Amino acid sequence: MFPFISFSYASRVLGPEAFGKIQFILVFAQYFVLLAAIGIPIYGVREIAKIRHDETQISKTVSELLFLNGISSFLLLLVYLGILFLVPWFHDDLQLYLLGGLIVISAFSNLDWYYNGMEQFRFLSMRSISIKALSLVALFVFVKTKEDLLVYFAVVIFSILANHLWNLWGIRNIISFHFKALELKRHIPALLTLLGTSVSISIYSVIDTLLLGFLSDDTAVGLYTAAVKINKITIPVLIALGTVLIPRITQSLESRDKIQVNKLINQSFAFTCLLGVPVSFGLFLFAKEFIISISGPEFANAALTMKISAPLALIIGIAHIFGFQLLIPAGFERKYLWATIVGMVVSIVLNLLLIGSFKDKGAAVATVVSEIVVTGIAGYFAYKYIKFKLVWGMLSKAFLSCLLFIPITYGVRTVAENEIICLLIAVPLSALVYFSIQAWIFKNPLIEEAFVFAKTKGWIPAVLSKRKGRVQ
């Protein structure tokens, strides 16, 4: 909710051009952050999950990975600054780019991998909510006009740095840091592979925005970013369950418990399908209404771009299952590396071919195709090397449940001309129809579990509870 509100407010206040400028600078800086991470955010979760009950090994591993990350962050900062001062193209907005350098140098302190590996999700949630709330207040108080560009970027930087400082503060009494007799070499082989994966992912993830900025203009970047951000805003929710399950999947793979692995993966897949399909379907059908309601009329030209990129949430959600929940925990980093390399090549080629003629729309096509390629290849390797079985019927049932969105869309548009009113009617109505079909026709087990949980909490009226009991 916080990213949604802040994005909506910032894009409306700044407009496509100014918003696009900041997004380009942010993506440029984050590219160096991804390189500086050298695969530790992925590798760290897996390694911590393996040794989570050994405090001595945890302190040793965290110290070693933090040391490696610190070195890489410093080196990448030097490269970042060198590019800024040597390439004239960056000089017009040098102050903003220098501010972005704070993200690069602080990259080493992003210890989310430790907390995820230890399954300390409450800590991460409390940190995230607190900092996002504070950043949102700062946004409303200090960012009022398009001239507040620097202030807006400073608020964004603050939220990132505050997360990192909170992480360091959280482990001060837990981890005994030792920077002598470090065994750094034991991490290098896996990190080099994951570095390649991170580079590939970072390139095909940000090359669209970077090339759009270099080959087009800030307005195109702003329109594209608005469309893609709206389509991707639900991704953290879609992969939330899978992220929570990664340590358990890792432990099950270590103990060769194939039944448990299959169970956990299908739980994650069912959750992704249940939410990902209707989200993508709804964003496609109501692209114009969403883009205008969230970012303002100035972004109306991004509606087609949003339609093109609508499937991203579902595609990336499934890719996360194959890559981060299966291949990497199972030790097949190289296989996932190949998937991301091919995706990177496809992304670069398509962006170069399409951006010149189609601008933000061409970048959207390139992004969707490259994500499909990565998902397909990762899925192939996951099926080949890890024996598991996904219940694909959940995906088709979700699609069938969404078909009634189409008449709802046209019906609502005939009675409501205002975009916000249209969404206020259509979204709840579509959700009611979708989850009713999932619950009463397809008997979705996740809906059943949610119903039982709500029933035990007393959130469901007695009449509805009895009716549900008869359906069972």
DAZIWO-V752034 format. One record per residue. N is the residue number from 1. RES is the residue in one small letter. PHI is phi in whole degrees, -180 to 180 (* if undefined). D_FIRST is the distance of its C-alpha to the first C-alpha in Angstrom with 2 decimals. Layout:
n=<N	N>
res=<RES	RES>
phi=<PHI	PHI>
d_first=<D_FIRST	D_FIRST>
This chain:
n=<1	2	3	4	5	6	7	8	9	10	11	12	13	14	15	16	17	18	19	20	21	22	23	24	25	26	27	28	29	30	31	32	33	34	35	36	37	38	39	40	41	42	43	44	45	46	47	48	49	50	51	52	53	54	55	56	57	58	59	60	61	62	63	64	65	66	67	68	69	70	71	72	73	74	75	76	77	78	79	80	81	82	83	84	85	86	87	88	89	90	91	92	93	94	95	96	97	98	99	100	101	102	103	104	105	106	107	108	109	110	111	112	113	114	115	116	117	118	119	120	121	122	123	124	125	126	127	128	129	130	131	132	133	134	135	136	137	138	139	140	141	142	143	144	145	146	147	148	149	150	151	152	153	154	155	156	157	158	159	160	161	162	163	164	165	166	167	168	169	170	171	172	173	174	175	176	177	178	179	180	181	182	183	184	185	186	187	188	189	190	191	192	193	194	195	196	197	198	199	200	201	202	203	204	205	206	207	208	209	210	211	212	213	214	215	216	217	218	219	220	221	222	223	224	225	226	227	228	229	230	231	232	233	234	235	236	237	238	239	240	241	242	243	244	245	246	247	248	249	250	251	252	253	254	255	256	257	258	259	260	261	262	263	264	265	266	267	268	269	270	271	272	273	274	275	276	277	278	279	280	281	282	283	284	285	286	287	288	289	290	291	292	293	294	295	296	297	298	299	300	301	302	303	304	305	306	307	308	309	310	311	312	313	314	315	316	317	318	319	320	321	322	323	324	325	326	327	328	329	330	331	332	333	334	335	336	337	338	339	340	341	342	343	344	345	346	347	348	349	350	351	352	353	354	355	356	357	358	359	360	361	362	363	364	365	366	367	368	369	370	371	372	373	374	375	376	377	378	379	380	381	382	383	384	385	386	387	388	389	390	391	392	393	394	395	396	397	398	399	400	401	402	403	404	405	406	407	408	409	410	411	412	413	414	415	416	417	418	419	420	421	422	423	424	425	426	427	428	429	430	431	432	433	434	435	436	437	438	439	440	441	442	443	444	445	446	447	448	449	450	451	452	453	454	455	456	457	458	459	460	461	462	463	464	465	466	467	468	469	470	471	472>
res=<m	f	p	f	i	s	f	s	y	a	s	r	v	l	g	p	e	a	f	g	k	i	q	f	i	l	v	f	a	q	y	f	v	l	l	a	a	i	g	i	p	i	y	g	v	r	e	i	a	k	i	r	h	d	e	t	q	i	s	k	t	v	s	e	l	l	f	l	n	g	i	s	s	f	l	l	l	l	v	y	l	g	i	l	f	l	v	p	w	f	h	d	d	l	q	l	y	l	l	g	g	l	i	v	i	s	a	f	s	n	l	d	w	y	y	n	g	m	e	q	f	r	f	l	s	m	r	s	i	s	i	k	a	l	s	l	v	a	l	f	v	f	v	k	t	k	e	d	l	l	v	y	f	a	v	v	i	f	s	i	l	a	n	h	l	w	n	l	w	g	i	r	n	i	i	s	f	h	f	k	a	l	e	l	k	r	h	i	p	a	l	l	t	l	l	g	t	s	v	s	i	s	i	y	s	v	i	d	t	l	l	l	g	f	l	s	d	d	t	a	v	g	l	y	t	a	a	v	k	i	n	k	i	t	i	p	v	l	i	a	l	g	t	v	l	i	p	r	i	t	q	s	l	e	s	r	d	k	i	q	v	n	k	l	i	n	q	s	f	a	f	t	c	l	l	g	v	p	v	s	f	g	l	f	l	f	a	k	e	f	i	i	s	i	s	g	p	e	f	a	n	a	a	l	t	m	k	i	s	a	p	l	a	l	i	i	g	i	a	h	i	f	g	f	q	l	l	i	p	a	g	f	e	r	k	y	l	w	a	t	i	v	g	m	v	v	s	i	v	l	n	l	l	l	i	g	s	f	k	d	k	g	a	a	v	a	t	v	v	s	e	i	v	v	t	g	i	a	g	y	f	a	y	k	y	i	k	f	k	l	v	w	g	m	l	s	k	a	f	l	s	c	l	l	f	i	p	i	t	y	g	v	r	t	v	a	e	n	e	i	i	c	l	l	i	a	v	p	l	s	a	l	v	y	f	s	i	q	a	w	i	f	k	n	p	l	i	e	e	a	f	v	f	a	k	t	k	g	w	i	p	a	v	l	s	k	r	k	g	r	v	q>
phi=<*	-61	-59	-63	-67	-65	-64	-62	-66	-64	-66	-69	-72	-82	84	-58	-69	-66	-63	-64	-61	-64	-64	-65	-63	-64	-64	-62	-67	-68	-61	-71	-62	-63	-68	-65	-68	42	83	-64	-57	-88	-62	-62	-59	-63	-69	-67	-62	-71	-117	-61	-101	-115	-62	-64	-67	-63	-61	-65	-66	-62	-61	-66	-70	-66	-64	-61	-68	-64	-63	-64	-65	-65	-64	-69	-64	-61	-64	-59	-66	-59	-64	-61	-85	-93	-104	-59	-56	-90	-70	-63	-120	-59	-60	-67	-66	-65	-62	-64	-62	-63	-66	-67	-69	-89	-58	-63	-90	-79	-101	-57	-62	-67	-67	-68	-64	-88	59	-93	-75	-64	-59	-63	-67	-64	-61	-62	-63	-63	-71	-66	-65	-65	-65	-66	-62	-61	-62	-67	-79	-104	-104	-120	-135	-65	-75	-87	-60	-64	-64	-61	-65	-64	-65	-62	-62	-57	-63	-70	-65	-63	-59	-66	-65	-63	-61	-64	-63	-68	-105	-60	-104	-105	-101	-95	-75	-134	-114	-117	54	-76	-100	-74	-63	-67	-93	-60	-55	-67	-67	-63	-65	-69	-63	-60	-64	-63	-62	-62	-62	-64	-67	-75	-84	-114	-62	-61	-68	-64	-66	-63	-69	-75	-94	-124	-147	-63	-64	-62	-63	-63	-64	-65	-61	-61	-63	-70	-61	-64	-69	-96	-65	-92	-58	-55	-72	-63	-96	-59	-63	-62	-63	-64	-82	-54	-59	-69	-63	-60	-65	-67	-67	-63	-90	58	-90	-66	-63	-68	-59	-61	-65	-66	-64	-71	-63	-65	-65	-62	-66	-63	-67	-58	-100	-67	-66	-64	-63	-63	-61	-66	-65	-67	-68	-113	-58	-62	-63	-66	-66	-74	-66	-86	-104	103	-59	-62	-101	-58	-69	-88	-61	-66	-60	-69	-62	-62	-92	-57	-74	-57	-59	-68	-61	-67	-61	-71	-61	-62	-64	-66	-85	-83	-100	-123	-62	-70	-59	-84	90	-100	-61	-65	-67	-69	-60	-62	-62	-73	-64	-62	-61	-63	-62	-59	-63	-62	-61	-67	-63	-64	-77	-103	-63	-56	-95	-116	51	-63	-69	-65	-63	-65	-61	-61	-65	-64	-64	-65	-67	-64	-62	-61	-62	-64	-69	-62	-64	-61	-67	-63	-68	-73	-105	-123	-77	-149	-140	-91	-87	-67	-59	-63	-69	-66	-65	-66	-63	-61	-68	-90	-61	-71	-61	-64	-64	-63	-58	-69	-66	-66	-65	-77	-110	-134	-89	-70	-62	-67	-61	-58	-69	-63	-88	-72	-65	-62	-65	-64	-63	-62	-64	-62	-71	-67	-63	-63	-79	-96	-98	-94	52	-61	-63	-67	-64	-62	-64	-64	-65	-62	-62	-64	-66	-67	-85	78	-85	-108	-58	-60	-62	-66	-61	-66	-63	-64	-63	-69	-65	-62>
d_first=<0.00	3.83	5.65	5.11	6.26	8.69	9.97	10.62	12.33	14.25	15.52	16.71	18.44	19.97	20.90	21.61	24.37	23.01	19.53	21.48	23.71	21.07	19.45	23.00	23.86	20.78	21.57	25.21	24.64	22.37	25.19	27.44	24.94	24.99	28.76	29.03	27.15	30.19	28.50	27.93	24.22	25.56	29.00	27.95	25.87	28.89	31.46	29.78	29.27	33.02	34.19	31.59	34.45	36.68	35.78	38.47	37.35	33.69	34.74	37.01	34.51	31.73	34.37	35.62	32.32	31.20	34.58	34.37	30.89	32.14	35.09	33.17	30.64	33.61	35.45	32.55	32.06	35.74	35.37	32.34	34.31	37.41	35.80	34.44	37.90	40.01	38.27	38.74	35.87	33.41	35.44	34.08	30.67	32.06	30.40	26.89	27.95	29.51	26.35	24.68	27.46	25.83	23.24	26.25	28.30	25.57	24.78	27.19	25.21	22.19	23.16	20.27	23.07	24.94	22.24	21.40	25.14	25.65	22.81	21.42	17.84	17.42	18.34	15.83	12.95	14.29	14.87	11.51	9.79	12.82	13.09	9.65	10.09	13.61	12.95	10.79	13.78	16.17	14.73	15.23	18.58	20.18	19.04	20.73	22.78	23.46	25.84	23.15	22.70	23.90	21.83	18.57	19.75	20.78	17.34	16.06	19.16	18.68	15.32	17.14	20.32	18.83	17.38	20.89	22.74	20.85	21.85	25.44	25.60	24.47	27.40	30.06	31.83	31.17	32.47	36.01	35.98	39.20	39.91	43.53	44.94	41.71	41.98	39.90	41.85	40.67	37.15	38.31	39.11	35.78	33.86	35.89	34.93	31.23	31.59	32.91	30.00	27.52	29.50	29.58	25.87	25.12	27.66	26.59	22.88	23.47	26.88	25.53	23.87	26.86	29.50	27.81	27.95	31.54	32.88	31.10	29.40	26.26	25.49	25.55	23.24	20.79	21.02	20.77	17.83	15.82	16.87	16.37	12.95	11.71	13.82	12.76	8.97	9.49	12.28	10.99	10.54	13.93	15.73	14.41	17.46	19.78	18.87	19.61	22.80	24.16	26.23	27.69	28.45	30.14	32.23	33.19	34.28	36.27	38.05	38.51	37.01	36.45	35.73	32.82	31.48	31.71	30.01	27.01	26.64	26.84	24.20	21.82	23.17	22.87	19.19	18.63	20.80	19.43	15.91	16.83	19.60	18.06	15.02	17.66	19.96	17.67	16.48	20.21	21.44	19.07	18.75	20.30	18.29	14.90	16.17	17.79	15.13	12.44	14.95	17.97	21.50	22.50	20.54	22.21	24.45	21.65	21.54	24.20	22.64	19.44	21.74	23.58	20.64	18.91	20.37	18.92	16.16	18.95	21.57	19.76	18.73	22.46	23.63	21.71	23.74	27.01	26.60	24.60	25.25	28.87	30.78	29.76	30.02	33.34	34.64	34.71	32.95	35.62	34.95	31.29	32.55	34.71	31.88	29.82	33.00	33.76	30.22	30.59	33.95	32.79	29.86	32.20	34.91	32.80	30.95	34.36	35.79	33.11	31.44	34.69	35.08	31.63	29.38	25.65	26.62	28.96	26.41	24.11	27.11	27.99	24.58	24.50	28.15	27.88	24.99	27.15	30.12	28.45	27.19	30.67	32.60	30.47	30.84	34.57	35.05	32.99	35.16	38.29	38.03	35.94	37.28	34.48	33.80	30.63	30.62	29.96	30.54	26.94	25.95	28.54	27.69	24.06	25.42	27.92	25.39	23.57	26.82	26.55	23.50	26.20	28.22	25.15	24.06	27.52	28.03	25.00	25.86	29.33	28.27	25.28	25.69	22.68	19.72	17.10	19.54	20.14	16.56	16.38	19.56	19.32	15.98	16.76	20.39	19.88	17.73	20.49	23.20	21.75	21.18	24.47	26.33	24.89	25.84	29.18	30.63	29.49	29.06	26.08	26.40	22.68	22.37	25.46	24.15	20.94	23.32	25.68	23.06	21.80	25.49	26.43	23.79	25.22	22.14	24.28	27.17	30.61	31.67	28.90	29.57	33.26	32.62	30.54	33.40	35.88	33.90	34.14>
